[in-house]
Amino acid sequence: MKPDRRDFIKTSGMFAVGSMVLPTFMQSCQNVQISANVKSYLDHFEVSTEMLQKVIAAAMSKGGNYADLFFEHKITNSLSLEDGQVNRAFSNVDFGVGIRVLKGDQTGFAYSENLGMDEMLNAAKMAANIADQPKEFAPVGISEKLPADFYPIAQNWTDVTIKDKVPFVQQLNDKVFSLDDKVNKVNVFLGDETSYVLFYNSEGRLTYDYRPMMRIGAVCVMEKDGQIENAYSARSFRSGFEVMTDALVDEIAGEAVEKTNILFEAGKPKAGEMPVVLGAGGSGILLHEAIGHTFEADFNRKGTSIFSDKLGKKVAENFINIIDDGTLPNDRGAINIDDEGNDVQKTYLVKDGILNSYIHDRISAEHYGVAPTGNGRRESFRNMPLPRMRSTYMENGPHTVEEIFAQVDYGVYVDNFSNGEVKIGAGDFTFFVKSGYIIEKGKLTKPIKDINIVGNGPQALADIAMAANDYKNDSGTWTCGKDGQSVPVTLGLPTVLVKKMTVGGTNA
């Protein structure tokens, strides 16, 4: 990938484009042997290796232990269709560098939207103020790191015009209407994002990444005998335009109509504590929110997570294996390098029921004396990296779905969550379930909707009594929020039986 920023900016913005300031051009790669790929990224941001070393030296000038530079150029496009017509579209360009300095576990941070040398040096000196022992920093030799390639693409989104995209949103709209006469309104959206990232740190690591992202979805509104219901279906991948196919459109349309239809006959279960079966795929949101966040190492390092004293201890049944993975091909949660320039890996958080690892960034990894897990992530160059999830999922268990249902005399099956709230310290959670079913004597019976499930994350993990062999990754438009930052993630789960959780329903 050899990006040309000038052509990129010129051809990408079809509508309103965000403001940016382009730096003065300087010749890259002076007296340094680097690959053509790295040179293309240096040229893209119009910086040289000499400039990078000078900025790092300024960042380290007050005695910091470590510093890094995170350059980012991102363009986002979006269009939506309502009432049969494309009624909204926009493009936005974002561009700049974030400069971070570490002194122990303290962070100094500043950013600049201008890559002129003076502006970058000013930002570096500001970040350097986290330390107060001025000293001269001698730049180390540059060590180029070739990133992984977890999201190869065939057609760049930057080569695709809005005219190429409109037929797909129109097709999705028409397909949803064609599937059921009760459909009376459809909202469709299609978005794409292209990011160029260049990273350099005080240890000499120089690396880069090209990050595509797409998302497409539909909200289906249906009416029956005066009753109005709606449901939503979407997909998101780190893929090129080639992912846009008739099969993808049909899959989203069919799912949106099916989810909406269920709601017309849905009621409420009895309220109280009961067994809960979590369906494969999207139920992984409970795994992500109620359990995954409590595994993030900053919460554990500070002692605010309920798991902070449980590393190496049994937290679940022996057949439970929970993974956070940044390597899934073309996955929304995949990253070729993390936002601290680290290699990305598949990390077992829980292995055979034992808490095996936390989710680490550079600071927490140093605190625990382990290698970073490739989970240092940030929303943009304007933000500091934090330990964040990527794709968090549970591996298949030893049971079948039929065996799981057979164990439930009365309970609920849920597979469609809409939102939730979690307290990291205690691990208590409340989740809102859009739809599911009552289980009676091992069989799915009446559909249910709009109920709450209340529980405790560590207890729910310990109470997983069975896990099926039907693992599914949910490739929806999942976005994780933390400390005011949002990053794309995915999640997954096989069908699992939780012995008991509190379910809101009738007679509550």
RAUR-V919821 format. One line per field, one symbol per residue. ss: DSSP state (~ for helix, > for strand, _ for the rest). A space follows every 50 residues. Layout:
ss = ???
This chain:
ss = ____~~~~~~~~_______________________~~~~~~~~~~___~~ ~~~~~~~~~______>>>>>>>>>>>>>>>>>__>>>>>>>>>>>>>>>> >>>__>>>>>>>____~~~~~~~~~~~~______________>>______ ______~~~__~~~~~~~~~~~~~~~~~~___>>>>>>>>>>>>>>>>>> >___>>>>>>>>>>>>>>>>>>>>__>>>>>>>>>>>___~~~__~~~~~ ~~~~~~~~~~~~~~~_>__>_>>>>>>>_____~~~~~~~~~~~~>~~~~ ~____________>_______>>>>_____>_____>_____>__>>>>> >__>>___>__~~~~~~~_______>>________>>___>>>>____>_ ~~~~~~___>>>>>>>>>>>>>_____>>>>>>>>>>>>>__>>>>>>>> >>>>>>~~~~~~_>>>>>___>>>____>>>>__>>>>_>>>>__>>>>> >>>__>__
